[in-house]
């Protein structure tokens, strides 16, 4: 059973689970600020659940590649959409500042920031 680490939290989940669902089920919100309320609810169109992921995950979907290549995101940032990413093993997840979590040049957001 894979473990997802976000800050000082660790959550066990089923292999193949959608990362956004894993985080939300554990009470961890993969959105910043107003994006907590104003998001696409997992359809991969808004880009507000963009996170950095270290560990085995699914390949990007076509929708995810499209959204992460559209401003304010940058396809070269290495971010993934939590709503389109499936957990394939133990992961470390980081969320960055900005409405879309796009400010990868800044310190990651801690849970509760």
C-alpha positions in Angstrom: 0.0 0.0 0.0 1.6 3.3 -1.1 2.2 6.1 1.3 1.8 9.8 0.3 3.8 12.3 2.3 2.6 16.0 2.3 4.6 18.1 4.8 4.7 16.2 8.0 1.6 14.2 7.2 1.6 10.6 5.8 -1.4 9.0 4.2 -1.8 5.4 3.0 -3.8 4.7 -0.1 -4.5 2.1 -2.7 -2.2 1.8 -5.7 -3.9 3.6 -8.7 -5.8 6.0 -6.5 -6.2 9.6 -7.8 -3.8 11.8 -5.9 -6.4 14.6 -5.4 -8.8 12.2 -3.9 -6.2 10.8 -1.6 -5.3 14.2 -0.3 -8.9 15.4 0.1 -9.9 12.2 1.9 -7.1 12.9 4.4 -8.3 16.5 4.9 -5.4 17.9 2.9 -6.5 20.5 0.4 -4.4 20.5 -2.9 -5.5 24.1 -3.6 -4.4 27.6 -2.4 -6.6 30.3 -1.1 -9.8 31.0 -3.1 -8.9 28.0 -5.4 -10.2 25.8 -2.5 -13.7 26.9 -3.6 -13.1 28.0 -7.2 -11.8 24.9 -8.9 -12.9 22.4 -11.5 -13.6 19.6 -9.0 -11.1 17.2 -10.5 -11.9 17.5 -14.3 -8.3 18.7 -15.1 -9.4 22.0 -16.6 -8.5 24.7 -14.0 -5.0 23.7 -13.1 -5.3 24.9 -9.4 -4.3 21.5 -8.0 -0.8 21.6 -9.6 1.7 20.0 -7.3 5.3 18.8 -7.4 5.5 15.0 -7.0 8.5 12.8 -6.2 7.9 9.1 -6.7 6.1 6.7 -9.0 3.0 8.1 -10.6 1.0 7.6 -13.8 1.9 9.3 -17.1 0.3 12.7 -17.7 -3.0 12.5 -19.4 -3.6 14.6 -22.6 -5.9 16.9 -20.7 -3.1 17.4 -18.0 -0.4 18.1 -20.6 -2.7 20.7 -22.3 -3.5 22.5 -19.0 0.1 22.6 -17.8 1.2 24.0 -21.1 -1.3 26.9 -20.7 -0.5 30.1 -18.7 0.1 30.7 -15.9 1.6 27.2 -15.9 4.8 26.2 -17.8 5.1 22.7 -19.3 8.7 22.7 -18.2 8.0 23.3 -14.5 7.6 19.6 -13.7 4.3 20.1 -11.9 1.5 17.6 -12.1 -2.3 18.0 -11.7 -3.3 16.1 -8.5 -6.7 15.4 -10.1 -5.1 13.7 -13.1 -2.3 11.8 -11.3 -2.6 8.3 -10.1 -0.4 7.0 -7.2 1.8 4.1 -8.2 4.0 3.9 -5.1 5.3 6.0 -2.2 5.3 9.7 -2.9 6.4 13.1 -1.6 4.0 15.9 -2.6 4.7 19.6 -2.4 2.4 22.6 -3.1 3.8 25.9 -4.2 2.4 29.5 -3.7 0.1 31.2 -6.2 -3.6 30.7 -7.1 -2.6 27.8 -9.4 0.4 26.7 -7.3 2.6 27.9 -10.1 5.4 29.8 -8.2 7.9 26.9 -8.1 10.7 29.4 -7.5 9.3 30.1 -4.0 9.2 28.0 -0.8 6.5 25.3 -0.9 3.3 25.9 1.0 2.9 24.1 4.3 -0.5 22.6 5.3 -2.5 25.3 6.8 -0.6 28.2 5.1 
